[in-house]
Amino acid sequence: MQIGLVGLGKMGGNMRTRLREAGHTVVGYDRNQDVADVSSLAELVERLPSPRAVWVMVPSGEPTRAVIRELCDLLAEGDVVVDGGNSRWTDDEVHAELLGARGIGFVDCGVSGGVWGLKNGYALMCGGPADAVAVVQPALDALKPAGESGFVHAGTRPGAGHFAKMVHNGIEYAIMQAYAEGFELLEKVDLVDNVVDVFDSWREGTVIRSWLLDLLVAALRDDQHLDQVAGYAEDSGEGRWTVEAAIDNAVPLNVIASSLFARFASRQDESPAMKAIAAMRNQFGGHAVRTAPPVGGDVNPVEGAGERPAEPAEQPARPPQE
């Protein structure tokens, strides 16, 4: 088939290559003219035969909204637009209505696979009417991994695909957090001689084997103690949306919510909340707090900060009260 592809970054560029390798004709547009096939969205539309299919792979939010609004003015009845970015599912309802008023079909498609998708294929989760999905099915078949799995028409309502991908990413957050916490504990306790080999041994025959585990082992082989990596993790937005959807529907997502909050904590050099906890523990139990290190020295525990009176020496020590 012939298809237009808007957005040729890390994902979009590789998708164009995979589609072309499968024998499809792809007309690509990107603001970076060094990688683009055409100079504008209008030229992209002109190059495609009717009915046209245009796949959008740009950042979620306003960049995607702006592209779809422009395409709405350029395309005609019977054409189809696919939003393959990480859009929020509520945007899909708006876009389906906007394009539908012109007789243009709309498919929302969650795409997973990252930079490995070119070689391994992309997991695709589509939402939208069956007739619109059918128009782009040849492209979907080319992009998906080999085998029976890797593609689902998640639902006919707009947003079904992106909602499924959002939940997928929330689960991904939780799995990554569990591996990360296990790594920290194995590193902390001076008992296991080779943490990397332990993780590597889990890749076969265990119930926690996964591609994420494979990727963690590859990272640890390059940097055994992760000394070259800063302990800072961004969130793409979909983890937040997953937790918000859980709140709206009264669904307890304890682990996913915790993994999202852990990413927030990673961005704090000095956590105000943990400072408050340290201060309270010192006040009620005399637990040590740590002051800023003096120039040239280490951080030192300071006992009894907060002017808490010391216990008389003849009294037995009290257990910590948490």
C-alpha angles and dihedrals in degrees: 000000000000116000139170119229121199114197120034103193126126093308101030095046093053091045090055090053093048092049092049092048087055090056100260124135112238126190108196130198128188134158085241099079091195090076100029127103093203135029100232146013089253091058091047091055092047091054094056125083120231130296087045126204120200123185116202119208105169131122115293123256123032096358090059093041091052093050093049092049090052092047090051088063094045103044130071141218112300095028121119133218122200119199104204097167127099095272122161110256092237089064089058092064090055094046094047090053093045094050094037090061086065094043092254117141121231131205123183111206127186109210125200129178106082120203090339093063094089091065103026102031131244128276105233128201113185133192129187141068118328094239092057092047090050091059091061098032093109089058092045090052091051094048099045122087121265115271136042099300130061100075132071135169091216097189145328095244118092111262098029092113097046091044090054091049090048092056089046090056092047089055089047090056091054096047092049091049092052092051090046094051091048089052092052093050093048090049093046099053112070095222111086113073098203118023093180092058090049091056090044091054090057092061093083130046098000129109092235097057113126144143089263088058089051090053093048091052090050090052092048092050088059095043113014097196096025090243091152095055124082115228093239123115126186124206122226094218097254092092089057092047090051092054091045091052089050090053092048091052099036093242114150109232098172099157097041092047091049092051090052092050090049088061090053089051090052090066095060118091088189115017111221089203093054090047088056091049091050090050093050093047089053092049098050101030108018090243115169120264126197125237128203111282118258116243107287094005140095129258107274129205112241114207120212098010114169094052093273109167115248119246115256110264095236094058119089115254114265119231116246112274112216 
